Amino acid sequence: MKTLVRHGIAVFFALSTMCTSLLIMYSSMGSEKAPSHLHGAQIRKENSPKESLSSPVLDGYISVSDHKPLKMHCDTCALVTSSGHLLGSKQGNKIDQTECVIRMNDAPTRGYGQDVGNKTSLRVIAHSSIQRILRNRNELLNMSEGTVFIFWGPSNYMRRDGKGLIYNNLQLINKILPRLKIHIITRHKMLQFDELFKKETGKDRKISNTWLSTGWFTMSIALELCDRINVYGMVPPDFCRAPNHTSVPYHYYEPLGPEECTMYISHERGRKGSHHRFITEKKVFANWARTFNIVFFQPDWKPELNSGKLIKPMF
């Protein structure tokens, strides 16, 4: 408990310091003028998702600024993972031509546009990534007025009664950059995500020491927003079992970071402490692709057609 409290205090001071620095920076600038070489106005226009009176209201995602639910719909989405499989793919143009482009956490586009594209319509972010988002604010926040941000995290960090550390700092960021479209996942919706995991796998998330990944939230959200989902960089569930599988970094932007399959397998088999169940989640996604309009690219693969049953977890 003491460790958790110390961690919460450390997060609070770190975020407060960063947000204060951000406020000072903008006060000294006087105006938000994007560098011309980034074509900020064009990026914002291209990034803007479709929002109209006919767009569905999604009650589980509320705005930090006015607490209104998200209204958004896309005919076709590109869900871009952070996988090293995207390196050298040259899928950027294809991704950018998609109506809505969805990314995760602090995955950058600058310097990787040829492979991952430059457009971002929606970014789904874990509470644990907020410090990295602030450190990379020039790309991920300052140039993202048309992007919808959805943050997820434990209910004690996201509570709206003045005691939620992450929520408080998101409000501060929104005051500094009022045109940003920042949303959080409600507590009720988070419980629904837990129930969805249990329904699909037969495993209780808490009892099995499982942390749902940002990929789980992103795919689930995409199913609510998009009529068709093109997924880039996601391997099939059995990929890492093959002895001759391709070795790539877990994140395309961290070439010296952990190897992807090593990360997947270690988390899948972990029993002590909480772990992501990446491989089990991918089995669920493959199952969903048999019913919904989900297509996988880089690597290109199709789910087998002999299932539709409850997913048997590996852990």
Backbone hydrogen bonds, N-H to C=O, Kabsch-Sander energy under -0.5 kcal/mol:
donor,donor_aa,acceptor,acceptor_aa,energy
5,V,1,M,-2.4
6,R,2,K,-2.7
7,H,3,T,-2.4
8,G,4,L,-2.4
9,I,5,V,-2.5
10,A,6,R,-2.5
11,V,7,H,-2.6
12,F,8,G,-2.4
13,F,9,I,-2.5
14,A,10,A,-2.3
15,L,11,V,-2.7
16,S,12,F,-2.6
17,T,13,F,-2.3
18,M,14,A,-2.0
19,C,15,L,-2.9
20,T,16,S,-2.4
21,S,17,T,-2.3
22,L,18,M,-2.2
23,L,19,C,-2.3
24,I,20,T,-2.4
25,M,21,S,-2.3
26,Y,22,L,-2.1
27,S,23,L,-2.2
28,S,24,I,-2.2
29,M,25,M,-1.6
30,G,26,Y,-2.0
33,K,31,S,-1.1
34,A,32,E,-0.6
38,L,35,P,-1.6
39,H,36,S,-1.4
40,G,35,P,-0.6
43,I,39,H,-2.3
44,R,40,G,-2.6
45,K,41,A,-2.1
46,E,42,Q,-2.4
47,N,43,I,-2.3
48,S,44,R,-1.3
55,S,52,S,-1.5
58,L,56,P,-0.5
58,L,70,L,-3.2
59,D,57,V,-0.8
61,Y,58,L,-1.5
62,I,184,I,-2.0
63,S,68,K,-2.7
64,V,182,I,-2.7
67,H,63,S,-1.5
70,L,58,L,-1.1
70,L,61,Y,-2.2
72,M,56,P,-1.1
73,H,50,K,-1.4
74,C,225,L,-2.6
77,C,228,R,-2.5
78,A,100,C,-2.7
79,L,77,C,-0.6
79,L,230,N,-2.5
80,V,78,A,-0.8
80,V,102,I,-2.8
81,T,79,L,-0.7
81,T,232,Y,-2.4
84,G,249,P,-1.7
86,L,83,S,-1.6
87,L,84,G,-1.4
89,S,86,L,-2.2
91,Q,115,D,-0.6
92,G,114,Q,-2.4
95,I,91,Q,-2.4
96,D,92,G,-2.7
97,Q,93,N,-1.4
98,T,95,I,-1.6
100,C,76,T,-1.7
102,I,78,A,-3.3
103,R,122,L,-2.6
105,N,124,V,-3.2
107,A,104,M,-2.0
112,Y,109,T,-2.5
113,G,109,T,-0.6
115,D,112,Y,-1.4
116,V,112,Y,-2.7
117,G,113,G,-2.0
121,S,101,V,-2.9
122,L,101,V,-2.0
123,R,148,V,-2.6
124,V,103,R,-2.3
125,I,123,R,-0.5
125,I,150,I,-2.9
127,H,152,W,-1.6
129,S,126,A,-2.0
130,I,127,H,-1.2
133,I,129,S,-2.1
134,L,130,I,-2.2
135,R,131,Q,-2.1
136,N,132,R,-1.8
137,R,134,L,-1.4
139,E,136,N,-1.0
140,L,136,N,-2.6
141,L,137,R,-2.1
142,N,137,R,-3.1
144,S,141,L,-1.9
147,T,144,S,-1.1
148,V,121,S,-2.8
149,F,147,T,-0.5
149,F,181,K,-3.2
150,I,123,R,-2.4
151,F,183,H,-2.8
152,W,125,I,-2.4
157,Y,154,P,-1.3
158,M,154,P,-1.3
159,R,155,S,-0.9
164,G,159,R,-0.6
165,L,163,K,-0.8
166,I,157,Y,-0.8
167,Y,157,Y,-2.0
168,N,164,G,-2.8
169,N,165,L,-1.6
170,L,166,I,-2.2
171,Q,167,Y,-2.2
172,L,168,N,-1.8
173,I,169,N,-2.5
174,N,170,L,-2.3
175,K,171,Q,-1.6
176,I,172,L,-1.9
177,L,173,I,-2.9
180,L,177,L,-1.9
181,K,147,T,-0.9
182,I,180,L,-1.1
183,H,149,F,-2.6
184,I,62,I,-2.2
185,I,151,F,-1.9
186,T,60,G,-2.4
186,T,184,I,-0.5
190,M,186,T,-2.3
191,L,187,R,-2.0
192,Q,188,H,-1.5
193,F,189,K,-1.9
194,D,190,M,-1.8
195,E,191,L,-2.3
196,L,192,Q,-2.4
197,F,193,F,-2.1
198,K,194,D,-2.2
199,K,195,E,-2.6
200,E,196,L,-2.2
201,T,197,F,-2.0
202,G,198,K,-2.6
208,S,204,D,-2.2
209,N,206,K,-1.6
210,T,205,R,-2.8
211,W,275,H,-2.6
212,L,210,T,-0.5
217,F,213,S,-1.7
218,T,214,T,-2.8
219,M,215,G,-2.6
220,S,216,W,-2.1
221,I,217,F,-2.7
222,A,218,T,-2.6
223,L,219,M,-1.8
224,E,220,S,-0.9
224,E,221,I,-0.8
225,L,221,I,-1.7
226,C,222,A,-3.0
227,D,74,C,-1.6
228,R,75,D,-1.3
229,I,293,N,-2.8
230,N,77,C,-3.2
231,V,229,I,-0.6
231,V,295,V,-3.2
232,Y,79,L,-2.7
233,G,231,V,-0.5
233,G,297,F,-2.4
234,M,297,F,-0.6
235,V,233,G,-0.6
239,F,236,P,-1.7
241,R,238,D,-1.1
242,A,238,D,-0.7
242,A,239,F,-1.2
245,H,242,A,-1.5
248,V,246,T,-0.6
250,Y,258,P,-3.0
252,Y,82,S,-2.2
254,E,251,H,-1.7
257,G,254,E,-2.3
260,E,248,V,-3.0
263,M,259,E,-2.1
264,Y,260,E,-2.6
265,I,261,C,-2.8
266,S,262,T,-2.1
267,H,263,M,-2.0
268,E,264,Y,-2.4
269,R,265,I,-2.1
270,G,266,S,-0.8
275,H,209,N,-2.2
278,F,276,H,-0.5
281,E,277,R,-2.7
282,K,278,F,-2.0
283,K,279,I,-1.8
284,V,280,T,-1.8
285,F,281,E,-2.5
286,A,282,K,-2.4
287,N,283,K,-1.9
288,W,284,V,-2.6
289,A,285,F,-2.1
290,R,286,A,-0.6
290,R,287,N,-1.1
291,T,288,W,-1.7
292,F,288,W,-3.4
294,I,292,F,-1.9
295,V,229,I,-2.6
296,F,301,W,-0.8
297,F,231,V,-3.3
301,W,296,F,-1.1
311,I,200,E,-2.5
